[in-house]
Amino acid sequence: MRNLTIAASALALLAGAAEAKTLAVAPGGDVQEKLQTALLDAKSGDVVQLAAGRYELTDGLSLDIENVTVKGAGPDQTILSFGGQKSAGEGLLITSNKVTVRDLAVENTRGDGIKSKGSDQISFVNLRVEWTGGPNPKNGAYGVYPVSSTNVLIDKVTVKGASDAGIYVGQSKNIIVKNSRAEFNVAGIEIENSMNADVFDNVSTHNAGGILIFDLPGLPQMGGHSTRIFRNKVVNNDTANFAPKGNIVADVPTGTGVMVMANRDVHVFENEIDGNQTAAVLLVAYNKDYADVSYNPLPRDIVVRDNKIGKNGWNPGFPGGGILAKAMGGSLPPVVWDGVSNFTRKGQTAPEVVRVKLTDGPVVNLHFASPGAIMSAKPDIKPSIDDGAIAEPKPVVLPKAQSAL
């Protein structure tokens, strides 16, 4: 009986595999309807295959079918153009699990480029998302944008021109961002309110800020932690910040290399950080008003080690930065920390425990008394700051199906 059950299960799997099909779509004609119909008609296991060519689209696309691959002929050959998009939404919205989008380009969306929401095992592979007119506050906010997702893979993705963040992962868990390139965005790569992320072997250049690790209040998922940033090139981030006023990234100083704000267990190591006019590495507390008593605005358990740091910090873009740099010999040290450590959260009676291990010095401690306050003491420069051993987060491991992509 057991053997019969196993045989029946195997037959069912084979039948499912046999039923999987390829839905081919080519440009021309009513391409908006053809492509959206293919995304609606797809069944689990299917491939929506987009031929080479330019797809002139007038509205956003959506996919809500599990275990579907959307595949083009390459990011320079299959181009989804949203220059005539009528709505302000994203180019492609994915709300299902086990979806892979690969080998295509998305251009000039009015909203975000490609977004997943509430997805598990979402993979973005060999993509280009671009606003071809260059930096502009009217561009869409995010290029590739998984939010509230788990098991996120971003591999060989290029994003240019996003008015917020090129590659952005928000409120998600178990994340790998690798082999990708972000340029001419406000933020190149941003990990926000997320847990367990590995960001490695990427290039972030000619953005306002290179790589940002933030945690913000008032969101469904807070308490971001456990991010490793390693083997990246964070170089020549020199594009003037063009974020629309009111966006949190509008406050990121032009020429920031790596910035960590209000997050914990962040390790920055073995990166090349060079040519960033504000700072190589900036550690700051969140300094705006908030109501959530559970929120911790301080960066803590932060490690910065073994990076190759070149010339940075010669023209800091934050208030008073130029005067500070001049007082320090013409440029800021490689690591700039606001120094907020003796701070008690709302509703608490004891101050926060803040530990840092910053061995890629010199390090300047600005000695801010509290987030956003003025300096409570003269800044001091030390070769390094070492508060003892801080355990490195474990490497992120994705499901086998994603690891094989």
N, C-alpha and C positions, 0 to 999 in steps of 0.2 A: 504493500500500500504506500509505503514511504517513497519507493522508487517511482510509483505512478504519480505521486504528488510532485516530486522533483521534475519529472518529465513534463508534466502539465505546465509547471511554472516556466520551464525552459521554452516550451512551445509558445507560451504567451509572450515572453520576451522577444522571441524571434518574430512573432507576428507583429509586435509593436515596432520592431526595427524595420520590418518589411513595409509597414504602412507609412513610415517617415518618407517625406518627399521633398523635392526642391521646387520652390515657387519662383519662377524666373520673371524678372521685371526689367524692362529696358526703357530708356528715355524716349520722349516723343509722345504725341497724342495727349490724352488726358492722364498725364503721369501722376498727378496728385491722387486721383481716384484709383488708378491701378496699384500704386504703391500702398496706399492705405488699405485697400481691399485685400492685398496679399498679407498684410500684417493682421488683419481681422480673420482671414481664412486659415492662417497657419495653425497647425496642430503640434502637440508636443513632439519634439524630435525633428521638426521640419527646419529647412534652411530657406530663408528668403534671399535669393541670389540676385544682386543688382549688377547688371552689365555695366561695362565702361561707358562713360558719357556724362553729360551734364543734365541734371534733373531740376527743372525750373518749377519750384513749389510755391504755392500761394497760402498755405496754412501749415500748422504743425502736424506731426504724425504721432501716433500712439501705439503701444504694444502692451497687451495684458494677457498674453498666452505664455505658459511656462515652457521652459526648455526649448527655446527657439534661438537660432543663429541668424543674424542679419549680416550679410557678407557682400562686400563689393569687390572690385577688381584691383583695388589699391587706392591709397589716399590722394594720389595725383591723377587717378583715372576715373574713379566713381565719385562724382561731386554732387552733393545735395545742396542746391542753391536756394536760399530763403530770402533773396533780395526783394522779392515781391510778396513777402508774407504779410497778410492782412491783420492777423491777431498778434498780440504781444506775448504769446506763450513761447515755450521752448520749441526747438526744432524737432526733437524726438523725445517723447516721454515714455519711460518703461516702468510698469508697476507690477511686474511678475518676476518669478524666480528663475534661476538657471538660464539667464539670457546672456548671449555674447553678441556684441556689436564690433565688427572688425573690417579693416581694409577699405575704408571709405573716408570722405571728407564732408564736413558740414560747414557751410559758409553763410555769414551775414544774417543770422537769426535775430529777430527783434528781441527775444528773450534769451534764455539760456540755450546753449548748444545742444547737448545730450544730457538728459537728466534721468536718474532712476530714483524711485521713491518707494521705500518699504520692501526692497528686493533682497533676496538672499542669493549668493553666488552670481553676482553681476560682474561681467568682464568687459572691459574696453581695451581693444587690442589693435594696434597699427592704425590709428586714426589721426586725422587732422581737423581741428576746429579753428576757424579763423574769421575775423572781421577784416576784410581785405582793404578797407579804407584806413587802417592803422588806428592808433589809440584815439578814442573818442568817448566822452561820458555817455553818449547815446547808444553805444554798443551794448549787447547783452551782458549780464553780470558774470555768468560762469560759462566756461567752455565745456568741460566734462564735470558733471555734478551729481555724484551719488549722495543721497541723503537718507537717513534712517534705514541704512542698508547694512547687511552683514556679508562677510566674505567678499570683499571688493578687490578686484584686480584691475590696475591701470598700467598698461605695458605698451611701450612704443607709441605714445600719444604726444602729439604736438599741438599746442594751443597758442594763438596769437590774438591780442587785442581785446581781451575780456576787461570790462570796466570794474570788475571786482577781483575775481581770482580765476586764473586760467584753468588750473587743475584744483578742484575744491572737493574735499570729502567732509561732510558734516553729519554729526550725530550718528555715527556709524561705528561698527566694530569689526576687527580683524581685516586689516587693510594692507595691501601692498601697492606702492607706486614706484615703478622702476623703468629705466631705459627711456625716459620721456623728456620732452623739451618744452619749456615755457618761456615765452619772450614777448615783450611789448604789452604785457598785462599790468594791472595795478599790482596784484600779488601773483607771483609765478605759481607757487604751489602752496596750498593752505589746508591744514588739518585742523578742524574746529569741533570742539565738544565730542571728540571721538576717542576710542579706546583701542589700544593694541594696533599700532601702525608702524610699518617699515617703509621708509622713503629712501631709496638708494639708486645710485648709478644714473641720476638725472642731471640735466643741465637747466639751470634757471638763470637767465641773462636778459639784460635790457628791460627789466620790469622796474616798477617803483620799489618793490620789496621782493626778495628772492624766495625764501621759504618761511612761512608763518605757521606757528603752532599756538592756537588760541583756545581759550575756554570762556564762553560768554554766559551771562545770567539770563534767566527767564525763558530758557528753551526746554523742550520736552526731555532732552538728555543733556545732563551737565556732568561735571566731574571728569573731564577728559584726562587721560593718563596713558603712560606707557607707549612712547613714540621714540623710535630710533631713526636718526637722520645721519646717513653715512655714505661715503664715496660719491657725493654729489659735487658738481661744479656750480658754485654760486658766485658768479663773476659779472662785473660790469653792469650792475643793476642801476641804471641811470635815467630811466624814463620818468618824466615828471608825473606825479600822482594825478590821474585824471578821473578818479572815482567821483560819482555824483555826491554833492554835499549831503551829509547826514549818514552816509555809509560808514561803518566802523573802520573800513580800510582806508577811508579818506584821511585818517590820522596817521597812517604809516608814512614815516619820513622817506622821501626819495633817497635812494641809495642805501637801503637797509639790506644787509645780507641775510642773516637768519634772525628771526624775532620770535621769542617765546613769551607769551603773556598768560598769566593765570592758569597755568597747566602744571602737571606734576609728572615725575619720572620721565623726563625728556633727556635723551642722550644724543649729543651732537659730536660726531667723531669721524676722522679720516676724510673730511671734505676739503676741497680747494675753495677758499673764500678770498676773493681778490677784487679790487677795483670798485668797491662799494663806498660811496662818499660819506655816508652817515656813520656806519659801523659794520664791522664784520659780524658780531653777535650782540644782540640787544635783548636784555632780560628786564621785563617791566611788569608792574602790577596793573590790573584794570582800574582805571581812575575815574570812571563815570558813576553816576548814582545808580543804585539798584535796590530792589525791595526784598529779594529772596535771601532769607537768613542762612540757607544752606550753602550759599555760593562762597567760594574761596577765591579772592581776587589776586592772590600772590603766585608767582612762579616758585616752585619748591622741588627739592630732589632733582636738581638740574646738573648735568655733567657736560662739560665742554673740554674735549681732550684730543690730542693727536691730529689736529687739523693743520693743513698747510695754509697759513694765513699770510697774504701779501699786503699790498698797500690799501688801507681802508681808513675811513674816518677823517679825511682831510677837510670836508665841508659838511658838517652835520646839519641835517634838515629840521631839527627840532628847536624850539625857542631857546635861545641862549647857547646853542651848540657851538656856534662859531667862536664865541668868547671863551667857552670851555676848552675848545681845541687849541686856540691860541695860547691859553695859559698852560697847556700841556705840551708845548713845543711845536704846535702846528697841526697836530692830528690827535684823535682819540686813540686810546689803547685798543687792542683787538676785541676785548670783551667789556661791554658797558652794562652795568647792573644798577638799577635804581636804588637798590639797597634796602627796600622795605622788608623788614623782618620782625620788628617789634610791633605787630599789628594784631588787634583782637577783632575777630569777625563779629558781625551783628548777632546779638543773642548769646554770645559766649563770654566767659569770664577770664579765660587764659589766652595769651597771645599765640599766634600760629607758630608752628615749628618749621623753620625754613633752613634747608641744608643745600649747599652748592659745592660742586667740585669743579673748579675752573682752573685748569692747569695750562691752558693756552694763553697765558698772560703776556704782557701785563694786563691787569684787570683794574678798572676804575669803579669804585663804589661811590655812588652819588649821595648816599645817606639821606634818602627821602624819609621823612618821619612817617608818612602814610601815603597811600596811593594818590598821586596827583598833587601832593603837598610840595612846598619848597624844601630845599635842602636844610636839614637840621644841623649839619656839621660840614666842615670843609671836605670836599671830595678827596679820597685818598687813592693812591695807585700802589698796587702790590704785584709782585711777580706772579702770584697765583693765590687762590683761596681754596682751601681744602678742608671741608668739614667731615672728612672720613669717608669710609666706603659707602657707596650708593649702588645698590644692585642694578645691573643692566636688565631691562625688560627682555623676556624670552623672544626669540625670532618668531615672526608670524608664519603660521602654516595654513595654507589654503587647502580646500578639498582637492583630491587627485584630479578631478576633471578640469579644474582651473589651472592647476600646476602643469598640466600637459599642453596648455595652449601656447 
